[in-house]
């Protein structure tokens, strides 16, 4: 099949001027801009909530903090029943209503770092930990420390379902990394002592390997030590050639010199998959980082500079487009020092995180909402 005739490009920019994407050392392969379209809305986060703003640089300035301590959209995603994201230090972003809605929950989020968000058959769940290098907040030994928290879309509440104590972990231990799997969850345990820091690795299992949430009621209590090799093997990226066909097709016309890693969320999978599209020759070169989503309807990939590849079938609701038809477009160019992050699609809208980034620190942050239907309408006129 000749994909080239379907490979269209469109640029979304704020200013009414012709914009051509250049290909410098830190830019993805160039695109030809074919039309101008404003089909987006910016938002920024503050401790008080989520607010619209004309551009990211107009968001109120904030002191940069280590990313584990900063307000930022840490993860976002969807399942057949849920569509949400987790905002570090703030709360839950619910995208299922047709507009981004933030539910603040300081009791859960205020003093901890939110990590991996996954979608189980019981609903969205995420894990919490405390970075004790940057965060010296003391936790009462008598207080139950939430480890896994479920978001209930009906009550709009975050409900702890598993604590550190449920796994018999001491007060000086933090689970800093977790790999959710059907039936068996793997975790890194960091234990801080006065004179040293120890790392160990564990797995804990649910009674039924059905993707349900591990809770004291259904956990098999088969927590066991595993080796760091077993944990790291579970983290190993897969080659892009092993990705679903719809995801591979996004890059069919992209030069092989474009090397990247993708964190991919795939319909029916409980945990993200990382894909590696690098070569041995890429050592010391710039490697692009991106996020992707794959469903039965197609795929979409978004990179940190805003370059987006999407199956044309996701731009239309008539069901007539084929997933192998690919479109590339560029989200509005961010100011220097800003990047795009994780994203989700709800209905006709793509919601993507943006943040002001300086190495390990994050300053201002927020969302962009992009109207995919408007892009589709514009393409129909081309």
C-alpha positions as CSV (number, residue, x, y, z in Angstrom):
1,X,0.0,0.0,0.0
2,X,1.2,3.5,-0.9
3,X,1.2,5.3,2.4
4,X,2.8,8.4,1.0
5,X,-0.4,9.7,-0.7
6,X,-2.2,9.6,2.6
7,X,0.6,11.2,4.7
8,X,-0.7,14.7,5.2
9,X,0.6,17.4,7.5
10,X,-1.0,20.2,9.4
11,X,0.4,22.7,11.8
12,X,-1.5,24.2,14.8
13,X,-0.1,27.6,15.7
14,X,-1.2,30.5,17.7
15,X,-0.1,33.3,15.5
16,X,-1.5,34.0,12.0
17,X,1.8,33.6,10.1
18,X,3.4,30.9,8.0
19,X,5.4,28.5,10.1
20,X,7.9,26.0,8.8
21,X,9.4,23.4,11.1
22,X,13.1,23.4,10.9
23,X,15.3,20.3,11.4
24,X,18.0,21.2,13.9
25,X,19.9,19.0,16.3
26,X,17.0,18.8,18.7
27,X,14.0,18.7,16.3
28,X,12.2,15.8,14.7
29,X,12.2,15.3,10.9
30,X,10.9,18.4,9.1
31,X,7.2,18.7,8.0
32,X,5.7,20.9,5.4
33,X,3.1,23.1,6.9
34,X,0.0,23.2,4.6
35,X,-2.5,25.4,6.4
36,X,-3.0,27.4,9.5
37,X,-5.6,26.5,12.2
38,X,-6.4,27.6,15.7
39,X,-8.1,24.6,17.3
40,X,-6.8,24.6,20.8
41,X,-7.1,26.0,24.4
42,X,-4.3,26.4,26.9
43,X,-4.7,25.8,30.7
44,X,-2.2,26.1,33.6
45,X,-2.1,24.5,37.0
46,X,-1.8,26.4,40.3
47,X,-2.3,25.2,43.9
48,X,-5.8,26.5,43.6
49,X,-6.8,24.5,40.5
50,X,-6.8,24.5,36.7
51,X,-7.3,27.8,34.8
52,X,-7.4,28.9,31.2
53,X,-4.6,31.0,29.8
54,X,-3.8,32.5,26.4
55,X,-0.3,31.0,26.2
56,X,2.0,29.1,28.6
57,X,4.4,32.0,29.0
58,X,1.4,34.0,30.4
59,X,0.9,31.6,33.2
60,X,2.0,33.0,36.6
61,X,5.6,32.2,37.3
62,X,6.4,29.7,40.0
63,X,9.6,28.7,41.7
64,X,11.1,25.6,40.0
65,X,11.1,22.5,42.1
66,X,12.4,18.9,41.6
67,X,9.8,17.2,39.4
68,X,8.9,14.8,42.2
69,X,7.7,17.8,44.3
70,X,6.2,20.1,41.6
71,X,2.7,20.4,40.4
72,X,2.5,18.7,37.0
73,X,0.4,16.2,35.1
74,X,2.4,13.1,35.9
75,X,0.3,10.6,33.9
76,X,-2.8,10.4,31.8
77,X,-4.7,7.7,29.9
78,X,-8.0,6.0,29.3
79,X,-9.8,2.7,29.2
80,X,-13.2,1.7,27.8
81,X,-14.8,3.2,31.0
82,X,-12.5,5.8,32.3
83,X,-10.4,8.8,31.1
84,X,-8.3,10.7,33.6
85,X,-4.9,11.8,34.7
86,X,-3.0,12.3,38.0
87,X,-1.6,15.8,38.9
88,X,1.3,15.6,41.2
89,X,0.7,17.3,44.6
90,X,-2.8,18.4,43.5
91,X,-5.4,15.7,42.5
92,X,-7.2,14.0,39.7
93,X,-7.9,15.3,36.2
94,X,-11.1,13.8,34.8
95,X,-11.4,14.1,31.0
96,X,-14.5,12.0,30.6
97,X,-17.1,14.8,30.8
98,X,-16.1,16.6,27.6
99,X,-14.0,19.2,29.4
100,X,-11.0,18.9,31.7
101,X,-12.1,18.9,35.3
102,X,-9.7,18.9,38.3
103,X,-10.7,17.3,41.6
104,X,-8.2,18.5,44.2
105,X,-7.5,16.1,47.1
106,X,-4.8,17.5,49.4
107,X,-5.3,14.7,52.0
108,X,-4.0,12.2,49.4
109,X,-1.6,14.3,47.2
110,X,-0.2,17.1,49.3
111,X,3.0,15.6,50.7
112,X,3.8,12.7,48.3
113,X,4.8,12.0,44.7
114,X,2.3,10.3,42.4
115,X,3.7,7.7,40.0
116,X,2.4,5.1,37.6
117,X,-1.3,5.4,36.6
118,X,-2.9,2.2,35.2
119,X,-6.4,1.2,34.3
120,X,-7.6,-2.1,35.8
121,X,-11.0,-3.8,35.5
122,X,-11.8,-2.2,38.8
123,X,-10.9,1.3,37.7
124,X,-7.9,3.7,37.5
125,X,-5.2,3.2,40.1
126,X,-2.0,4.9,40.9
127,X,0.8,4.6,43.4
128,X,2.3,7.0,45.8
129,X,5.7,7.4,47.4
130,X,7.8,10.1,49.2
131,X,11.1,11.2,47.8
132,X,13.0,11.5,51.0
133,X,16.0,13.3,49.4
134,X,13.9,16.3,48.5
135,X,10.9,15.8,50.8
136,X,11.7,15.8,54.5
137,X,8.0,15.7,55.5
138,X,7.8,13.3,58.5
139,X,5.2,10.6,58.4
140,X,3.6,9.5,61.6
141,X,4.5,5.9,62.4
142,X,0.8,5.4,63.5
143,X,-0.5,6.7,60.2
144,X,-1.4,4.3,57.4
145,X,0.6,5.3,54.3
146,X,-1.3,4.8,51.1
147,X,0.6,2.9,48.4
148,X,-2.1,2.2,45.8
149,X,-5.0,4.6,45.4
150,X,-8.1,4.1,43.2
151,X,-10.0,7.0,41.6
152,X,-13.8,6.4,41.8
153,X,-15.4,8.4,38.9
154,X,-18.9,8.2,40.5
155,X,-18.0,9.7,43.8
156,X,-15.0,11.7,42.4
157,X,-13.0,10.5,45.3
158,X,-9.5,9.0,45.6
159,X,-9.7,5.9,47.8
160,X,-6.6,4.1,49.3
161,X,-6.9,0.4,48.5
162,X,-3.4,-0.9,49.6
163,X,-1.0,0.6,52.2
164,X,2.7,0.1,52.9
165,X,1.6,-1.6,56.1
166,X,-0.4,-4.2,54.2
167,X,2.9,-5.3,52.6
168,X,4.7,-5.2,56.0
169,X,7.0,-2.5,54.8
170,X,8.8,-0.4,57.5
171,X,8.2,3.3,58.0
172,X,11.6,4.1,56.4
173,X,10.7,2.3,53.2
174,X,9.3,3.7,50.0
175,X,8.2,2.0,46.8
176,X,9.9,4.2,44.2
177,X,9.0,2.2,41.1
178,X,6.2,-0.2,40.3
179,X,5.5,-2.4,37.3
180,X,1.8,-3.5,37.3
181,X,1.1,-6.8,35.7
182,X,-1.9,-9.1,35.5
183,X,-1.7,-11.1,38.7
184,X,1.8,-10.1,39.8
185,X,3.0,-6.5,40.5
186,X,6.7,-5.8,40.8
187,X,8.2,-3.0,42.9
188,X,11.5,-1.4,43.9
189,X,11.7,-0.8,47.7
190,X,14.1,2.0,48.8
191,X,14.9,1.8,52.5
192,X,16.7,4.7,54.1
193,X,18.9,4.3,57.1
194,X,21.0,6.8,59.0
195,X,24.2,5.7,57.3
196,X,23.0,4.1,54.1
197,X,20.3,3.5,51.6
198,X,19.3,-0.1,50.6
199,X,17.3,-1.2,47.5
200,X,15.4,-4.4,47.3
201,X,12.8,-5.8,44.9
202,X,9.5,-7.5,45.6
203,X,6.5,-9.0,43.8
204,X,3.0,-9.3,45.2
205,X,0.1,-11.1,43.7
206,X,-3.6,-11.0,43.5
207,X,-5.8,-14.0,44.0
208,X,-6.9,-14.1,40.4
209,X,-4.7,-13.1,37.5
210,X,-7.5,-10.9,36.1
211,X,-6.1,-7.5,36.3
212,X,-8.0,-6.6,39.5
213,X,-6.6,-4.2,42.1
214,X,-4.5,-5.7,44.8
215,X,-6.2,-5.1,48.1
216,X,-6.0,-6.7,51.6
217,X,-9.2,-8.5,50.7
218,X,-8.1,-10.1,47.5
219,X,-4.3,-10.1,47.7
220,X,-2.8,-13.6,47.8
221,X,-0.2,-12.3,50.3
222,X,2.4,-14.0,48.3
223,X,4.8,-11.1,48.6
224,X,8.3,-12.3,47.9
225,X,11.8,-11.0,47.3
226,X,12.9,-11.0,43.7
227,X,16.3,-10.1,42.1
228,X,17.1,-6.8,40.6
229,X,17.7,-8.7,37.3
230,X,14.1,-10.0,37.3
231,X,12.8,-6.5,38.0
232,X,15.0,-4.9,35.3
233,X,14.1,-7.5,32.7
234,X,10.5,-6.6,33.2
235,X,11.4,-3.0,32.4
236,X,13.3,-3.8,29.2
237,X,12.1,-1.8,26.2
238,X,10.8,-3.7,23.1
239,X,11.9,-3.0,19.6
240,X,9.4,-0.9,17.6
241,X,9.1,-3.8,15.2
242,X,7.3,-5.7,18.0
243,X,4.7,-2.9,18.4
244,X,1.1,-3.2,17.2
245,X,0.8,-2.6,13.4
246,X,-1.1,0.7,13.8
247,X,1.8,2.1,15.9
248,X,4.4,1.0,13.4
249,X,2.5,2.5,10.5
250,X,2.8,6.0,12.1
251,X,6.5,5.9,11.3
252,X,6.4,4.2,7.9
253,X,7.4,7.4,6.1
254,X,9.8,8.7,8.9
255,X,13.5,8.5,8.2
256,X,15.4,5.7,10.0
257,X,17.7,8.3,11.4
258,X,14.9,9.5,13.6
259,X,15.6,7.6,16.8
260,X,13.4,7.6,19.9
261,X,11.9,5.9,22.9
262,X,8.1,5.7,23.2
263,X,6.1,5.0,26.4
264,X,3.0,3.4,24.9
265,X,-0.4,2.7,26.4
266,X,-2.3,0.0,24.6
267,X,-6.0,-0.9,24.7
268,X,-6.5,-4.0,26.9
269,X,-3.0,-3.7,28.5
270,X,-2.8,-2.9,32.2
271,X,0.7,-1.3,32.1
272,X,2.5,0.9,29.6
273,X,5.0,-0.6,27.2
274,X,8.3,1.1,26.2
275,X,9.4,0.8,22.6
276,X,13.0,1.4,21.5
277,X,13.7,2.7,18.1
278,X,17.4,3.3,18.4
279,X,20.5,1.8,17.0
280,X,24.1,1.2,18.1
281,X,25.1,4.2,16.1
282,X,22.9,6.5,18.3
283,X,25.4,6.3,21.3
284,X,26.0,9.9,22.3
285,X,23.3,11.3,20.0
286,X,20.1,13.0,20.9
287,X,17.3,10.5,21.5
288,X,13.7,11.8,21.3
289,X,11.2,10.9,24.0
290,X,7.5,10.5,23.3
291,X,4.2,8.9,24.4
292,X,1.8,6.9,22.3
293,X,-1.6,5.3,22.5
294,X,-2.9,2.4,20.5
295,X,-6.5,1.3,20.2
296,X,-8.6,-0.8,17.8
297,X,-9.3,2.4,15.8
298,X,-5.7,3.5,15.3
299,X,-2.7,5.0,17.1
300,X,-1.2,8.4,18.0
301,X,2.3,9.4,19.1
302,X,3.3,12.7,20.6
303,X,6.9,13.9,21.1
304,X,8.2,16.5,23.6
305,X,8.5,19.2,20.9
306,X,4.8,18.8,20.0
307,X,5.3,16.7,16.9
308,X,2.3,14.4,16.6
309,X,1.7,11.4,14.4
310,X,-1.9,10.1,14.3
311,X,-4.0,7.5,12.4
312,X,-6.4,9.4,10.2
313,X,-9.2,7.1,11.6
314,X,-8.9,8.9,15.0
315,X,-9.7,12.3,13.4
316,X,-13.1,11.2,12.1
317,X,-16.2,9.6,13.6
318,X,-17.7,8.2,10.3
319,X,-15.6,5.0,10.6
320,X,-14.6,5.2,6.9
321,X,-11.0,6.1,7.4
322,X,-8.3,3.3,7.6
323,X,-5.8,3.1,10.4
324,X,-3.0,2.9,7.9
325,X,-3.7,6.5,6.7
326,X,-1.4,8.7,8.7
327,X,-1.3,12.4,9.4
328,X,1.4,14.4,11.1
329,X,1.0,17.8,12.7
330,X,2.8,20.1,15.1
331,X,1.3,21.4,18.3
332,X,1.8,25.1,19.0
333,X,5.5,25.8,19.5
334,X,6.4,26.2,23.2
335,X,8.7,28.8,24.6
336,X,12.4,27.8,25.1
337,X,12.7,25.5,28.1
338,X,9.1,24.1,27.8
339,X,8.2,20.6,26.7
340,X,5.1,18.5,26.0
341,X,4.5,15.4,28.1
342,X,1.9,12.6,28.4
343,X,-1.5,12.9,26.8
344,X,-5.0,11.3,26.5
345,X,-7.8,11.5,24.0
346,X,-11.4,12.0,25.1
347,X,-14.0,12.2,22.4
348,X,-12.7,14.6,19.7
349,X,-10.2,16.2,22.0
350,X,-6.5,15.5,22.6
351,X,-5.3,16.7,26.0
352,X,-1.5,17.0,26.4
353,X,0.6,18.0,29.3
354,X,3.1,20.9,29.0
355,X,5.7,22.0,31.6
356,X,8.6,24.3,32.1
357,X,11.6,22.0,32.4
358,X,15.1,22.6,33.6
359,X,16.9,19.3,33.9
360,X,15.3,17.7,37.0
361,X,13.3,20.7,38.0
362,X,9.8,21.8,36.9
363,X,8.3,25.3,36.9
364,X,5.0,26.2,35.3
365,X,2.8,23.5,34.0
366,X,-0.6,22.8,32.5
367,X,-2.6,21.3,29.6
368,X,-3.4,22.0,26.0
369,X,-6.7,20.8,24.6
370,X,-6.6,20.2,20.8
371,X,-9.8,19.8,18.8
372,X,-9.2,16.8,16.5
373,X,-12.5,17.2,14.7
374,X,-11.5,20.7,13.6
375,X,-8.3,19.2,12.1
376,X,-10.4,16.6,10.3
377,X,-12.7,19.2,8.9
378,X,-9.8,21.3,7.7
379,X,-8.3,18.2,5.9
380,X,-11.6,17.5,4.2
381,X,-11.3,20.9,2.5
382,X,-7.8,20.3,1.3
